[in-house]
Amino acid sequence: MDFNTLHHQTQPLLIGNVWDASSAQAAQQAGYHAIGTSSAAITSMLGYDDGESISFDELFYVVTRIKAVTDLPLSVDIEAGYGDQASGIISNIQRLADLGVAGINIEDSRVVGNVRRLEDAIAFADKLQELTQACPDMFFNVRTDTFLLNTEDALAEALYRGKLYASHGANGFFIPCVTRSEDIAVLVRHIALPLNVMCMPDLPDFSTLAALGVKRISMGNFIHAALQARLRDVLEKIQSHHSFSDVFCHENH
């Protein structure tokens, strides 16, 4: 089943969000049907802050290692595209396509001076159309950050942007931080794109999301963050207990 078809099933596509080769292998062994990189997890792994603080070449190297160990369909989070001009972003996407990447996430906000701000919707849509026309075989999962940034009238702005992006070549619509069933139902009803939601404390369970019409569920960087918290806990216990017993307890071994 190709990557596009995976977004048009009765049950939502659960994406295993990964950050390196070993996490990609773990997702494949766990039975996931597709994986996607988490930009926040990759930048954290490399010791950077999120928001295109790494170079595209660094991201590309991580993606090559992931592709080397798994044959699962892979979507790569390219944040705002790692380029100021459409031509540079197109070049980046084509490099990923040549590697065998099935899809990308691209977002309509940028981090400038450590502050994330939404781009102008029409300007972003025009750029998106250039990208999709130049890379017709790539699945474009377009992210809007109206809920993440808690903008005024976030739902109305998401609806406007979703319809606009659908008419400019988007294949999927990703809205991190939307959690209310009422909002999700409205988005599914009015936007003709597979809706992607993300792991959040208040997100409904998967069966409820399926009933609402959600087509893709992402993890963001939360799995990586949870594992890092466990790692710190084990390291602290080794130091405080003067023993490796916590490494080999049933929960961890």
C-alpha positions in Angstrom: 0.0 0.0 0.0 1.5 3.3 -1.0 1.9 6.3 1.3 -1.0 8.3 -0.1 -3.3 5.3 0.2 -2.4 4.9 3.9 -4.1 8.2 4.5 -7.4 7.1 3.1 -8.3 4.1 5.2 -11.1 3.7 7.7 -8.6 3.6 10.6 -6.2 6.5 11.0 -2.6 6.0 10.0 -0.5 6.0 13.2 2.9 7.4 12.4 5.9 6.2 14.4 7.9 9.4 14.9 11.6 8.6 15.0 14.9 10.5 15.3 17.7 8.0 14.4 18.3 4.6 12.9 17.7 2.7 16.1 14.3 4.3 16.8 13.3 3.6 13.1 14.2 0.0 13.6 12.2 -0.2 16.8 9.2 1.3 15.0 9.4 -1.3 12.3 9.8 -4.1 14.8 6.7 -2.9 16.6 4.7 -3.2 13.5 4.2 0.4 12.3 3.2 0.8 8.7 5.0 4.2 8.2 7.4 6.4 10.1 8.1 10.1 10.2 11.0 12.1 11.5 10.5 14.5 14.4 12.4 17.7 13.9 12.4 18.5 17.6 13.7 15.1 18.5 16.4 15.2 15.9 17.6 18.6 16.9 17.5 17.6 20.6 19.5 14.5 19.8 22.2 16.6 18.1 22.2 19.2 20.9 20.4 22.0 19.1 17.2 24.0 19.7 14.2 23.3 17.5 13.4 25.7 14.6 15.9 24.9 11.7 18.8 25.4 14.0 20.6 22.5 12.2 21.7 22.5 8.6 19.8 20.6 6.0 22.9 18.5 5.3 22.8 17.4 9.0 19.1 16.5 8.7 19.8 14.7 5.4 22.5 12.6 7.0 20.2 11.4 9.7 17.6 10.6 7.1 20.1 8.6 5.1 20.8 6.5 8.2 17.1 5.9 8.8 16.5 4.9 5.2 19.5 2.5 5.4 17.8 0.4 8.1 14.1 0.3 7.3 12.0 -0.1 4.2 8.9 1.6 5.8 7.4 4.6 4.0 9.2 7.6 5.5 7.9 11.2 5.9 10.5 13.8 6.7 9.8 16.9 8.8 11.5 19.8 6.9 10.1 22.5 9.2 9.8 25.6 7.0 11.8 24.1 4.2 15.4 25.0 5.1 15.5 27.7 2.5 14.3 31.3 2.1 13.4 30.9 -1.6 11.2 28.2 -3.2 14.1 27.1 -5.4 16.2 26.1 -2.5 13.4 24.3 -0.8 12.6 22.4 -4.0 16.3 21.3 -4.2 16.0 20.0 -0.6 12.8 18.1 -1.4 14.3 16.6 -4.5 17.3 15.3 -2.6 14.9 13.6 -0.2 12.9 12.2 -3.2 16.0 10.8 -4.7 16.7 9.0 -1.4 13.3 7.3 -1.6 11.5 9.5 1.0 7.7 9.2 0.5 6.5 12.5 2.1 7.4 15.6 3.9 5.9 17.9 6.6 6.2 21.6 5.9 4.9 24.2 8.2 3.4 27.7 7.8 5.4 29.3 10.6 9.0 30.2 11.1 11.3 30.7 14.2 13.0 34.1 13.9 14.9 35.5 16.8 13.7 32.5 19.0 10.1 33.5 18.3 7.8 31.4 16.2 5.4 33.4 14.0 2.8 32.4 11.3 3.7 33.3 7.7 1.2 35.2 5.6 -1.3 32.6 4.4 -1.4 33.7 0.8 2.3 34.0 0.4 2.8 30.6 1.9 0.1 29.1 -0.3 1.8 30.5 -3.4 5.1 29.0 -2.3 3.4 25.7 -1.6 2.0 25.6 -5.1 5.5 26.1 -6.6 6.8 23.2 -4.4 4.0 20.8 -5.2 4.2 21.4 -8.9 7.9 20.9 -8.9 7.7 17.7 -6.8 4.4 16.0 -7.9 5.3 12.6 -6.5 6.0 13.8 -3.0 3.2 13.6 -0.3 2.9 17.2 1.1 1.6 17.1 4.7 1.1 20.8 5.4 1.2 21.9 9.0 -0.5 25.0 10.3 0.4 26.4 13.7 -2.8 28.4 14.6 -3.5 26.1 17.5 0.1 25.6 18.6 0.5 29.4 18.7 -2.9 29.9 20.3 -3.8 32.5 17.7 -7.0 34.5 18.0 -9.8 32.5 16.3 -7.5 29.6 15.9 -10.2 27.3 14.4 -11.4 29.9 11.9 -7.9 30.6 10.8 -7.1 26.9 10.5 -10.2 26.4 8.3 -9.2 29.3 6.1 -5.6 28.1 5.7 -6.7 24.5 5.2 -9.0 25.3 2.3 -6.3 27.6 0.8 -3.6 25.0 1.1 -5.9 22.3 -0.4 -6.3 24.4 -3.5 -2.6 24.9 -3.8 -1.5 21.3 -3.8 -1.4 20.0 -0.3 -2.0 16.3 0.2 -2.6 16.3 4.0 -3.4 18.9 6.7 -1.6 18.7 10.0 -2.8 20.7 13.0 -0.7 20.2 16.2 -2.4 21.0 19.5 -6.0 20.7 18.3 -7.6 18.4 20.8 -11.3 19.2 21.2 -13.6 16.8 19.4 -15.9 19.6 18.3 -13.0 21.4 16.6 -11.7 18.2 15.0 -15.2 17.4 13.6 -15.5 20.8 12.0 -12.1 20.6 10.4 -12.8 17.1 9.0 -16.2 18.3 7.7 -14.9 21.4 5.9 -11.4 20.7 4.7 -11.0 18.2 1.8 -7.7 16.8 3.0 -6.7 13.9 5.4 -6.5 15.5 8.8 -3.4 14.8 10.9 -3.5 15.4 14.7 -0.7 15.1 17.2 -0.1 13.5 20.6 -1.3 15.8 23.4 -2.4 15.1 27.0 -6.1 15.9 26.1 -6.2 14.2 22.7 -9.1 11.8 22.5 -8.3 8.0 22.1 -7.7 6.5 18.7 -11.2 5.0 18.3 -12.8 8.4 19.0 -10.4 10.1 16.5 -11.3 7.4 13.9 -15.0 8.1 14.5 -14.4 11.8 14.0 -12.7 11.2 10.7 -9.1 11.8 11.5 -6.8 10.1 9.0 -3.3 10.4 10.5 -2.0 10.5 14.1 1.5 11.7 15.0 3.6 11.5 18.1 5.7 14.7 17.7 8.8 14.6 20.0 6.9 13.2 23.0 8.3 9.7 22.7 11.8 10.9 22.5 11.2 13.2 25.5 9.8 10.4 27.5 12.8 8.2 26.8 15.2 11.0 27.7 13.4 11.4 31.0 13.8 7.6 31.7 17.4 7.8 30.8 18.1 10.6 33.2 16.2 8.6 35.9 18.3 5.5 35.4 21.6 7.5 35.4 20.6 9.3 38.6 19.7 6.0 40.3 23.1 4.5 39.4 24.8 7.4 41.0 22.7 7.6 44.1 22.5 3.8 44.7 26.1 3.1 43.8 24.9 0.1 41.9 23.8 -1.0 38.5 20.8 -2.9 39.8 18.4 -0.4 38.3 19.8 -1.1 34.9 18.9 -4.8 35.2 15.5 -4.6 37.0 12.6 -6.1 35.2 11.1 -2.8 34.0 14.3 -1.7 32.2 15.8 -5.0 31.1 
